[in-house]
Every structure is written in structure tokens, then in C-alpha cells.
Amino acid sequence: MLNNLFSNVNTKNKLFTLNSAKIFKDLAKEHNSEELLAKEIDESLSLPFEINKGKKALIKAFSFQPNLNGYEIILRERKEELEKGLEKIKSLNEVKFIAGKKDKAIFEDLKAYGEVVKVSPIIDLYDNKLKSKAYGESNDVVIYDIIDIVNLGQALLKKEIESFITVYGSAVNGNKVCAVSKNTTYRQVFEALNGKENILSKVIDGGSLNGTPVYDLNSPIKSNSRGILFLTENDLPTNKSCSCINCSKCLRACPEGLNPIKLMDLYKRKEKEEFIRFGGNKCIDCGLCSFVCPSNLEIAQTIKTAKEFN
């Protein structure tokens, strides 16, 4: 069951890297100037941070989705890059860090770099609440993921820019974090973790609550991906769904106080105005309604589709 799979998530394994070829060298061949290209990449990665110069910076090192929390490993394995990125950020902004209440190891690691604010993981869904928790009612706050800071440090150090992926699921030797280069495929990660294709049932890119299915293992991993699930039938509660049993679990789980099953029904009946009136466009796509549904209804995905339809 997915609930059991993530009830005690643990990513204590050492980070490992896939695809050792350096981005700078690969791209420099096309431009015939590695030094010039590196400068261009530095500037393109630094620009968003320069634009926010003078604002208060809040650097986030947690996720409300349990399978995306590989931060402890990333912080320790990419310490040099982190410190270089922080050096740049601190020259531009006042900085505070934010971590989950239960992440004691991350809290201790981050204390060396500045003030750390502890929060409940569900607050990750609300930027305004994160900002308020750290800086009160100030509007002049920008939020960065700490992985963004690591990537900035890699650019400044002329190193390869990596994406960091947490990997779970019974179809692989998972519960690990890996660093992947541009154009790394899902299959490369799957094979690196001794994946068993004969028992692989489903691949999900993203969080366990609101990730999206992957149908082609040979496709490149998305640049903004933070996690991959390689699931077997034993990991999935069921592929079958049944009618709503009116248990109200989706209502209690919704952090926005919406009625998810009602919104799903309104979309199916093509009642657009009622969908909006009942707050459908306020859905934040957390996926909790589908996660808790005992009938295995695809509530979250339906509402997401309905918002796009509108």
C-alpha cells in the first residue's frame, strides 16, 4: 500500500551520480569556447537571484511529500557547492532557512549557516504562510529551494549542474538519492538501482501525493523533477475504483477546506459555473484527497483537469 510505503521514509544512503560527462564541456564543443560558455551559464543562473537583490530570502529544505525529502544527503554530499551558492545569496539578501519540525539532522546542519525556522510540513503548500512564519507580515520576501542554491554554487564553481532525485518503490533497490545530469532517462536510473522490469507496475514522476505517470522509461527525466517512484502491484492499493462511499475523508484532508468529491462530480456534469462557485479554482493540487480516498477515485487528477478545462 502507498500509505505503508511512505509511513517511515528513510533516505540515509549516500548520494550517487549518473552520467559523468560535464555539461560545460559538452556544450562548449558546440560554441568552441568553454570559458565563454561557462560565463554565459554563470550569468543565466545568477540573473534570477540578482533580480531579487535587496529582498529577504527564505531558503526551504523540506517538502510536505515524504518521498521528496532527500535534503539531508544533498546538503552533506554537496557542501562545497552549497557554501559557494550561499556566499552569493548572502551578498544579495538577508537569509533565513526553513525546515520541517522533525528534521533534526537538517536543522543541525543548517544552523551553521544562519537562523533556521521550523514548521509543520503542510505549510509547504502555502508560500504566504512560509513567509509569515519567518518574517512576519513582510511582503518583500523571496523563497528559494536549497537545491537552487546548490545549483548556483555548481555554476559558480564551473561544475556540472545536477538534478537531485529521491527514488523509492519495490521494483528497484530504492530509498536512495541520486544526482542526474541533463538528458538522464528514467531507464538509466531504473537500471542503476537494479530495477526488475517483470514486476514493475507503475512509474510516477514527482511526489507520492500528486505525481504524474511516466509511460516511457526511455524519456529524459524532467528538469524540475525531485522524485521517482518505481512501483509494483504490492505498492499500489488497487487498480480498481468504486463509487464514493460518502466517508468525507477527502473533505477533512483538504487544506483549503474544499469539497473535492463535489468538485469532481460537478466537472463530470460539465457544470462549469458551479465548479467555480464551489471553489474549484482554489485547489492547490496537493493530491491529499486522492491519497486518502478508500474508493481509489482519481479526485485530484479530475479537479486538475477541470481547472485546465475552465
Secondary structure as the mmCIF struct_conf table of DSSP 4:
data_model
#
loop_
_struct_conf.conf_type_id
_struct_conf.id
_struct_conf.beg_label_comp_id
_struct_conf.beg_label_asym_id
_struct_conf.beg_label_seq_id
_struct_conf.end_label_comp_id
_struct_conf.end_label_asym_id
_struct_conf.end_label_seq_id
HELX_RH_AL_P HELX_RH_AL_P1 LEU A 2 LEU A 5
TURN_TY1_P TURN_TY1_P1 PHE A 6 ASN A 8
BEND BEND1 ASN A 13 ASN A 13
HELX_LH_PP_P HELX_LH_PP_P1 LYS A 14 LEU A 15
STRN STRN1 PHE A 16 LEU A 18
BEND BEND2 ALA A 21 ALA A 21
HELX_RH_AL_P HELX_RH_AL_P2 ILE A 23 HIS A 31
TURN_TY1_P TURN_TY1_P2 ASN A 32 ASN A 32
HELX_RH_AL_P HELX_RH_AL_P3 GLU A 34 ILE A 51
TURN_TY1_P TURN_TY1_P3 ASN A 52 GLY A 54
BEND BEND3 LYS A 55 LYS A 55
STRN STRN2 LYS A 56 LYS A 60
BEND BEND4 PHE A 64 GLN A 65
HELX_RH_3T_P HELX_RH_3T_P1 PRO A 66 LEU A 68
HELX_RH_AL_P HELX_RH_AL_P4 TYR A 71 GLU A 77
TURN_TY1_P TURN_TY1_P4 ARG A 78 ARG A 78
HELX_RH_AL_P HELX_RH_AL_P5 LYS A 79 LYS A 90
TURN_TY1_P TURN_TY1_P5 SER A 91 LEU A 92
BEND BEND5 ASN A 93 ASN A 93
STRN STRN3 GLU A 94 GLY A 100
TURN_TY1_P TURN_TY1_P6 LYS A 101 LYS A 102
HELX_RH_AL_P HELX_RH_AL_P6 LYS A 104 LYS A 111
TURN_TY1_P TURN_TY1_P7 ALA A 112 TYR A 113
BEND BEND6 GLY A 114 GLY A 114
STRN STRN4 VAL A 116 VAL A 119
HELX_RH_3T_P HELX_RH_3T_P2 PRO A 121 LEU A 125
HELX_RH_AL_P HELX_RH_AL_P7 ASP A 127 TYR A 135
TURN_TY1_P TURN_TY1_P8 GLY A 136 GLU A 137
BEND BEND7 ASN A 139 ASN A 139
STRN STRN5 VAL A 141 ASP A 145
HELX_RH_AL_P HELX_RH_AL_P8 ILE A 146 LEU A 156
TURN_TY1_P TURN_TY1_P9 LEU A 157 LYS A 158
STRN STRN6 SER A 163 TYR A 168
TURN_TY1_P TURN_TY1_P10 SER A 170 ASN A 173
BEND BEND8 ASN A 175 ASN A 175
STRN STRN7 LYS A 176 VAL A 180
TURN_TY1_P TURN_TY1_P11 LYS A 182 ASN A 183
STRN STRN8 THR A 185 THR A 185
HELX_RH_AL_P HELX_RH_AL_P9 TYR A 186 ALA A 192
TURN_TY1_P TURN_TY1_P12 LEU A 193 ASN A 194
TURN_TY1_P TURN_TY1_P13 GLU A 197 ILE A 199
STRN STRN9 LYS A 202 ASP A 205
BEND BEND9 GLY A 206 GLY A 206
TURN_TY1_P TURN_TY1_P14 SER A 208 ASN A 210
STRN STRN10 THR A 212 PRO A 213
TURN_TY1_P TURN_TY1_P15 LEU A 217 ASN A 218
BEND BEND10 SER A 219 SER A 219
STRN STRN11 PRO A 220 PRO A 220
HELX_LH_PP_P HELX_LH_PP_P2 ILE A 221 LYS A 222
TURN_TY1_P TURN_TY1_P16 SER A 223 ASN A 224
STRN STRN12 GLY A 227 LEU A 231
TURN_TY1_P TURN_TY1_P17 GLU A 233 ASP A 235
BEND BEND11 LEU A 236 PRO A 237
BEND BEND12 ASN A 239 ASN A 239
HELX_RH_AL_P HELX_RH_AL_P10 LYS A 249 ALA A 253
TURN_TY1_P TURN_TY1_P18 PRO A 255 GLU A 256
HELX_RH_AL_P HELX_RH_AL_P11 PRO A 260 LYS A 268
TURN_TY1_P TURN_TY1_P19 ARG A 269 LYS A 270
HELX_RH_AL_P HELX_RH_AL_P12 LYS A 272 ARG A 277
TURN_TY1_P TURN_TY1_P20 PHE A 278 GLY A 279
HELX_RH_3T_P HELX_RH_3T_P3 GLY A 280 LYS A 282
HELX_RH_AL_P HELX_RH_AL_P13 LEU A 288 VAL A 292
TURN_TY1_P TURN_TY1_P21 PRO A 294 SER A 295
HELX_RH_AL_P HELX_RH_AL_P14 ILE A 299 PHE A 309
#
